[in-house]
Amino acid sequence: MTTFSIICSVVLGIATLYQLIQVIIYAWKIRFPYPETLEDSHLPRFAVLMPLRGADPFLSEAIDHVLDQDYPDFQLHFVIDHPSDPALKVVEETISRRNADNVHISFVDPSRETCSLLCNAVQQFASELDEATELFLVCAADVVLPSNWLRIAATAMQDPTVGATLGNRWYMPRVGKLGSLVRYIWNTAANISMFRHQGAWSGAMALRVKDIHRLNFSDVWLRSFTEDMSVAKTLVDAGLKLKHVPHLIAVNREEISVQGNFHFIQRQFFIARFHHPKGLRMICDSLPLSLASFFNLVIFMIAIFNGNRQAAIYSGTTLAASITLLGFSVLLTEVLVRRIMKARGEETTVVSFSAIMLFPIALLMCQIQYLLAIPAALRTQRIVWRGITYDVNIRNKEIRMLDYEPYAPPIMLEEQPISI
């Protein structure tokens, strides 16, 4: 066992070092100071779409922050799942309170069954856009945007060789329960993987309306599960670049349960596998690290039980060093993201003492959920998203929606801002 513990310790050390190098590369990229943005006279007209099924915990706040954009000419459009959807009441109350006149509401036609409801809503709206509106962005309902979000995206799109902007979510829950911490740690690694492989997230993906029509994105969306990664390859094939813009990181403050986080990770892995040409590589980026951590933990526990002190020292010391270095890598990215947030004038949540105490447990649980989510995502043939079931065929890139029903919110046992 001692020999095996040495081998596993060496593998874990190499995997940890590799992960740390990737974090440093990512940190170097996002270290840049706040970018200069365009003057009002040079800003093109922007259409912002917020597709809604269910009322996310921070929906009203998210709408407020879109309406507060420091941008001279933009329209905010809601495509809501159904007139009975609880999101409609939140939208109408917020619009009335703000007395906003640049807001439009419509509803999804759920008769199309070859794509997700989200993609259905996006293509339904985008197909009606004319080129008097130059830029288009899908705004997530679970994030709160800084006031110059659109201005930053529009500035990046001034380069004619850029087809879309890339950014991502950063989870900063206000309470920091165990499931939320696990998602936070997983998302830190996911951000780095998406940066390396140019994975697109719709909440930061600005597109040109002329490209949407020229490259026939409506047909792509009608065969897709998500609206972001499904069009990224089309843009690259057309000779356009995907530009990573660090200051388009958006903050999500919702909590999530441990079980809910597992389903969340599984769905993200499925999306990458279904749409991204390097999806399997993205999913498996951290596989050596997680496997090595798992085997070192098992060896450590067995060695303690059997009284093999030497094996326990090798495995335990390496595991502790790995956790420490990974914790440092998370801290490094957190510091840089908080610097971006402060430059944008955003609130940065103070990390609670209980969250700090839970962090080592969350780190190990993240590795376990990651290992379990990979086979679950690879064998996925049916997936449930916001109460709708979809049959999927990854090999043929086919999806079919089953038995549409208007959204029925889950029963919440606690008054917490839980992800839905």
N, C-alpha and C positions, 0 to 999 in steps of 0.2 A: 504493500500500500504506500510505503514511503516513496518508492520510485514513481508510482502513478501520481502521487501528490505533487512531486517536483515537476513532472511533465505538465500537469494541469496548471500549476502555478506559473510556469514559463509562458504557456499559451495565454493565460489571463493577463500576464504582464505585457505581452506583445499587443494583445487586443486592446487593452486599456491605453497603451501608448499611441496606437493608431487612432483611437477615438479622440484622444487629447489633441493630436496633430490636426484632425479635421475641425475640432472646435476652435483651435487657434487660427486656422485659415478663415473660418467663418467670422470669427471675432475681428480679424484684420479687415475683412470686407466691410463690416458694419460700423467700424470705428470712425468713419468719415464724419466731419462736422455737418451741420444742417445745410442742405443744398439751397442755392439761390433759386428763386421761382420767378415765373413770368409776371410782367405787369398786366393789369386788367385789360388793356387795349389789345394784348396779344393772345388772350385766352379764348379758345374755341368754345362753342356751345356744347354743354355736357348733358347727357341723359343718364339719370341714376335710377336703376330698377331695384326694388326690394320685393322679391317674391315671398309670400307668407302662407304658411300652413301652421296654424297654432300661434298663440301669443307668447313669444319668448319672454323670459323674466325681465329683461332690460329693453323691451321693445319701445316703450314710450321714450326712454332716454336716448335710444339709438336714433329714433326719428328726429328728436330735438337736435341732436348733433349733426345730422345730415342737413337739416334746415338752417343750421347755424354756420354752414360752410362759407368761408371767405372767398366767394366765387361769384362773379357778376351775372352769369347767364347759365342757369341749370334748371332742369325740371326733375322732380322726384315722382316716380311712378310706382304704384303698388299693384301687383297682380296677385289677388287673394284667392285662396283655394275655393271658397264657397261663401255665399251670402250669410250663412249661419256660423261661419268661422269666428272664434272669439277674437282673432286679430283685428277684425273689422271695427269692433267697438273701440279698441285701443287707438287705431288709426284715426277714426272719426273724432274721438275726443281730443287727441293731440292736435289735429289739424284745426279744430274749432278753437282750442285754447291759444294756438299760435296765430290764428287768422291767416294761414298760409294760402297764397294764391298760385303757387307753382307746383301744385300737387294734383295727381290724377289717380283714380282708382278704377280697376277693372277686375274681372274674375276669370279664372282658368276654365277653359273648355276641356273637361277630363276625358273626352271621347278618344283621344289618341292614346294607344296602349303600348306603343313600341319604345317608350322612353319614360323616364321618371316624371313625376308631376313638376318637379323643379325645372327640368329641361323643357317641358311643355310650356311652362309659364314664360321662360326666357325666350324661346323661339317665337311664341305667340306675340310677345311685345316687340322683339327685335325685327320681325318681319314687317312691322308697320312703321319703322323708323325711316325717315327720309334723310338725305345727306346734308340738309340744312343743319342738322345736329351732327357734329363731327365725331364726338367721343361718346363711349358707352361703357358703363361699369355696373356690375351687379353688386349691390351692397348687402352684406350679411346682416340679419336682424339680431344677431347675438353679440355684436361688437359695438363699442362706442368710439366714434371716429374723432380725430382732432379737427380743428376748424379749417386747416389748410390741406386737407386730404386730397380734394379734387385738384387743387392748384399744383401739388407735388406730382400727381399722376399726369396732369396735362403737360407739365414742363418736361417730364421724361419722354412723353409721346411726341415732342417736337422733332426728335430725330426720325427722319423718314425711313430709316432702316429698322426701326423698332416696331414690332407688330403688337406687342403686349407688354405690360409691366408685371413684374412678379413681386410678391410680398407674402406675408403669412400672418396667422394669428399668434398671439402670445397670451397664454393663460395666466391671469393674476387674480385668483379668487380672493375675496375679502375675508373669508373665514379660514380656508385652507384645510378642509377635511381630507381624510386619507385618500379617497377616490380622486379628489381634485389634485392632490399632490402627485399622485401617480400619473395623471394625465399631463400635468405640468412638466414632469421629468420626461415623459415619453415625447411630448411635443417639442421639447428642446432638441432632442436627437432628430426628430422628424423635420424640423426646420432646416437643420444642417444637411440632411439627406435631400430635401427638396431643393435647397440651394445648389448642391453638387450636381443634381440630375435635372435641374430646371423644371421642377414640378410647379404647376400653376394652381393658385387658389383664387377663386372668383372674387372674393372681397377686396383684392388688390389688383385685379386684372383689368386694366383699361384697354379697350379695343377701339379701333376706328370703324365707324359705321360703314364706310365704303368697303373695308375689308370683309365685314360681316356679309355684305351682299355679293361682293366679287368672288369670295371663296365659298359661298353658299353654305354658311354656317347653320342656317335653318334646317337643312337636310341632315347635317351632322348631329344637331341637337335632338332631332326627332328619333335618333337611334342611340341615345346616350343616357347614362345614369347621372353624370354631373356635367355642368356646362363649362368647366374650366379646363381640366386635363384633356377633354375630348377635342378641343380646338387648338391646343398648343402645338401638336404635331403638324396640323394643317398649316399653321403660320410658318413654322420652320421649313416645311417642304416648299412653301411659296417664296423662300429666300429672305424671310423676315426674322429679326432677332427677338428673343425674349429677354427683357432687361430687368435684372434684379435691382429693386429700389429699397434699400434698407429702411428708409423712413416711412415706407408703407406697411410696416408692422402694425397690426391692429390688436387692441387689448380686449380680451374676453374675461369678464369677472364672475361668470357663473360657477356654481358648484356642480359636482357630479358624484354619483355613488360609485363604489368599486365595481359593481356589476355593470352599471351603465357605461363606465369607462371601457370595460372589456369589449362590449358591443360597439362602442365608438371606434376603438382601435381596429377591430375586425372589419368594420365598414370602410375605414380609411385604407386599409390594406387591399380590400376588394376593389375599391375605386382605382388605386394605383395599378393593380394587376389588370383591370378591365380596360383602362384607357391609356396608360403611359407605356411607350415603347420600351422603357427600362424599368417597368413596374416591379418585376421580380427582384432586380438588383436593388431598387429602393427599399423594398420590404426587408431584404436580407442584409442590409448594410451593417446592422448591429448584431447579427446572428452569432458570429464567433465570440463576441464579448459576452453575450447572454448565456451561451452554452458553457463557456469557460467559468463564468460566475456560478452557474448552477452546479456544475460538477465539483468546483472547489467547496461550495457550501455543503454538498452531500458528503464529500470526503472528510471535511472538518467535523461534521456531526458524527460520522461513523468512527473516526479516529478518537474523538472524545469518549464515545461509548466503549470502544475497545481498549482505551488506555494507551493508544499509540501517540505518544507525546510529540515525536519528531514530525510525523505526518500532520498532526494538528497545528503545529507551529508553522510549517510551510504553507498549508492551505489557509489557515486563519490570518496569518500576517499578510499574505498576498491579497486575500479578499478585503481585509481592512484597508490596505494601501490603495486598492482599486476603487473602493467606495469613496475614499478621501479624494483621490484624483478626479473621479467623476463628479463629486460634489463641488470641487474647485472649478471644473469646466462649466457646470451649471451656473455657479456664482459669477464666473467671468461673463457669460452671455447675459445673465440677469443685470449685471452692472451696466453693460453697454446698452441694453434695451431701455433700462430706466433713464439713462442719459438722453436717449432719443425722446422718451416720453417727456422728460423735463424741458427739453428744448421746444417741444410742442405745447408746453403749458398744461400737461395732463397730471392728474392725481396719481401718485405711486403708493400702493398699499404697503403699510408696514407689516413685515413678516412677524407673525405671532410666535410666542415661545413654544406653544403646543405644536405648531407646524414644524419648527426646527427640530423638536424632539421626535416627530414622526418621520422626518426626512430619510434616515437610513432604512427604516422599514418600507417606506414608499419606494425607495430606490430598488430594493430587492424585489418588491412586489411588481414593480414595473418590468423587471427582467422576466419574471414568471408570466405575467400577462402577455408580454411580447412573444414569448416562446409558444404560448398556447394559441395566440391570435393568428400566427402564421398558418398552421395547418387548417385552422377553422376558416380562414379567408380563402385558402387555395382550394378547398373542397366545397366552397359555397355554391349552391345551386338555387337557393331561395333566400332573399334578404328582405327584412322588414325595416322600413324607414318612415318615421312619423305616422305609424299606424297603417301604412299601405304595404302590401306584400308584392314582391316582384320575383318572377322566375328569370334566372339569368343563365346565359351560356357563354362562358369566358372564351372558349375556343372559337366560336363563331361570332363573338361580339354582338350577341343578341340579348334583348331585354324585353320582358312583357309584364305590364301591370295587371294584377289580378284584383277583381272585386273592389272597385273604388268606393269609398265611403267618405263623407265629409268628416273633418277632424273632430275627434272627441278627446278633450284634454284628460290626461291621467289624473288619478286622485293623489294629491300630495299630502303625506302624513305630517310634514313639517313645513313651516313657513320659511322656506329657503329658496334662493334663486337657483333652482335646479335646471340643468340643461334638459331640453326636450328634443 
